[in-house]
Structure formats: C-alpha cells, structure tokens
Amino acid sequence: MRRIALVTLVVDDYDEAIRFYTEALGFRLVEDTPRPDGSRWVVVQPGDQGTSLLLARAKGDEQRARVGDQTGGRVGFFLHTDDFARDHARMLAAGVTFLEEPRHEPYGSVAVFQDLYGNRWDLLQPADPPPAG
C-alpha cells in the first residue's frame, strides 16, 4: 500500500502554528521533537488517520517569502468533515477567518477559510454518494 503520509507546511513559528492547528482547527499534536540543529519535528493531524502536516519553521528569506502563500493564492488544503455545520461554527467561534459564506455544491458543503498565515483551505463535507443500484 502506498499513501501520502506527510505534507510540509512552512510556518513562521512552531508554537503559534501548533496553537492554531490544535486549538482553532481541532487537530491533534502527534509529535514535537527537538532536533540537533535547533529545529523541531512537529506533526499535527486532523483525525486518527490520514495525511498529517509537518509544520516546518521557515529558514532564510526564500522560505519566509513562501509562508502563507505556498500555493500561489489557490486553495491548497482540503479539510474533510462529517459535520460541516458543527465544524464551521466551532472554527468561527475560535476566530478562524472564512473568506466566503458556506455553499452547497453537488460535491458537498464547502467554505474557503485561511489559516493563520493566509494559506487557503476548503472545509468540505462531501456529498453522500448516490445509492448503488
């Protein structure tokens, strides 16, 4: 079996990123291990399985320039939920900035939000698949 296990997200500060992803988005901190070079191996995950985020502190001007715009202004991350209304309300209460009102598309309920650095995400509850038959 092959799967994408981690996706790197370049951040300004480990601790502020951990707070945002765990408190505002409800992710769990999987690992926070100091490394000999002074960096940290920080992994957060939205659930008990699936792809995790490696929060990597930017080093140098080139990486710092990418913080918050890793996908050129496009939605680059997709957070699936089984209860859109619950998670949307919880995230709003936690201060998450949504860039649009929720909308209902054939593929599901969705709204674009941004993380603390400005990266765009979709909060998405996929539509139920049509019944087999």
N, C-alpha and C positions, 0 to 999 in steps of 0.2 A: 504494500500500500504506500502511496506517496501523497503528501499533503503539504501545504504551506503552513509551517509551524509558527513563524515569527515574521512580523513586518516592522522595520525600523521607522520610528517617528523621531525626527530631530527636534529637540526641545532646548529652551534656554536654561532651565533649572530643574534638576531632578525632583526636589521636594515640592515645588509648586505644581509640577506635572503630575506627580503621584497624588497630591491632594485633589486636583481637578478630576483626574480619571477615576479615583476611588470614591470621592465624596459627591461630585456633581453628576458623574455618569454611572456610578454604582459598580465600577469594575472592581475586581479583587487584585490585591498585590500578590503576585506569585513569587517574586524573588527581588531582593535588593541586596546585592553582594558587592562589597568594595573590591576594586581591582588594584593591583600593584602600582599602576600608573596614575592613580588618583581618581580615575573614572569609576563608575558603578555599573553593574549589570542589573538593570531594572526592567522587570517584566510585569505587565498588567494584562488582565484577561476579563472579558465581559461576562463570561459564564464558566462552567466547569469543563468545557471542552471547546475545541475550535482554535482558530488563529489567535495568537497573542500579539501584543505590541511590545517591542523593545524600545524603551524610552532612552534615547541616546543624546547626551548633552553635546551641543554644537561645539566644535573645536575650530577656531580660525574664522576669518572673515567670510570665506566661501560657504562654509556650513551655516554660520549665523545668518547669512543672507537668505538661506532656504527655510529657516524656521517660520512656520505659518503659511508658507506658500510652496509646499512640496509638490503640488500637482498643477501649478500654474493657474490657480483660481477655480479649477474644476472640483466637483465633489470627488474625493479620492478615497473615502472610507464609508463603509455601509454597515450600520449597526442594526441588526435584525432584532425584533422583539415579538413576543407572543401577545402583548397587550399594549397597543400604541397609546391609547388614552392614558393609561396608568403611567407609562414611562415619560410621555410628553409632559404631563402635569408635574411629575416628580422632578424632571430636569428643569422645567420653568421655575419651580419653587427653589431650586438650587442655584439659580442665576444663569443657566445656560442660555445663550443668545440664539434664538431661532431667526432665520433670515426670511421666513415665509410662514404663512398660516398652513396648518395641516391640509393636505388634499388627498382625495381618494381617486386613485388611478386603477385601471384594470388589473395591474400587477400588485396593488395593495395600498395601504395608507402610508403616507410619507410626508416628511417635512425636513427641509435642509436646516442644519444648525452648524455653528462653528465652535471649535474647541478654543481653549484659552489663548492660542496663538493665531487663530484665524483660519486654520485648515477647515475645509468644508466637509461635512458629513451628512449622510442621509440617515434619519431614524426611519426605519421601514418595518411595517408589519406586512409580510407578504400575504397576498390574497390566498384563500383556501383553494387548493387545486380542484378542478371540476370533478364531480363524481365519476368513477370508472363506469364504463358501460357502453 
